[in-house]
């Protein structure tokens, strides 16, 4: 089987067998099976999914990361695991790069990090805690980009993700009869107020940021009961980590004020944070050279700035000396990332694998 057919075969398998964060059991088993067939050594873990594989020789290590989890979302009326963020493509491109490089003479080791739970924002930390960055000097990632960012055939040497933080909350009021609202404490009134205060958060117009409700659950089957209890989620994003933490402080103050205004109990917890990108100019330049070598200068795109987030950037937050960049692959992806019916041009898989292999090969031999 040629390289392109093999990459497509891997992609179709992972696409048809998605697994959500921290439950990528069969995905990890399949990766181990592929590595066994390629005679590539790897390391699994007793307590988490994902694995580390390695090729090449030498003391220094270059690493590349593929995120392996899927989202849990409604697709055609049914909630299920779904690879609408393209992690099935990321796995396949990284495996493709491994296939292209495994028989080359490499003067540095290349470590392949198949990481769980990117969508939960804490899979990168789990891999770091288990030695993924030991002796690593450079780290690369790869990700498909939506059509509004990059068309098919264009490749960016770096993605500048924004920072993100997520809140889960509970409103604890008192149910009331629909005819006697004065006897209760209406959770829906509070959620509407939360929605409004999020819309009233203002920072400099030169900054990029957003805060929005992403979940509201209240009430039961009866239309004549005013619900006193509700649960909600908030998604907070900013281009800069400093702005993100200022938004967190503002939302905390707003929720405390709403408790007093409505005389109701609100409990909340900040569940996860994903830091903004810290892109290494050196790593981006290496990727830029790889893109030009494989595709030509006309296919080189500018570095992408996006409001999306990725836990890839925990690697550089925890290891500031690490030189890292995530390569963005134009694939005519639409309607968009996380859309339940996301599609893209599958020809981009081989393109991405070749660019990634060339980037890793160049640094193994020349830097």
Secondary structure, DSSP 8 states (H G I E B T S, - for coil): --HHHHHHHHHHHHHHS--BTT--HHHHHHHHHHHHHHT--EEE-SSSS-EEEEES-SS-EEEEEEE--BEEEEETTEEEEE-TTSHHHHHHHHHHHHHHHTTS--SSEEEEEEE--TTTT-HHHHHHHTTTTTTEEEEEEEEEEETTT--TT-EES-EE--EEEEEEEEEE-B-EETT-GGGSB-HHHHHHHHHHHHHT----TTS-EEEEEEEEEE--S-TTEE--EEEEEEEEEESSHHHHHHHHHHHHHHHHHHHHHHT-EEEEEEEEEE------HHHHHHHHHHHHHHH-GGGEE--EE-S---GGGHHHHH-TT-EEEEEEEEEEEBS-TT-TT-B--TTHHHHHHHHHHHHHHHHHHH-
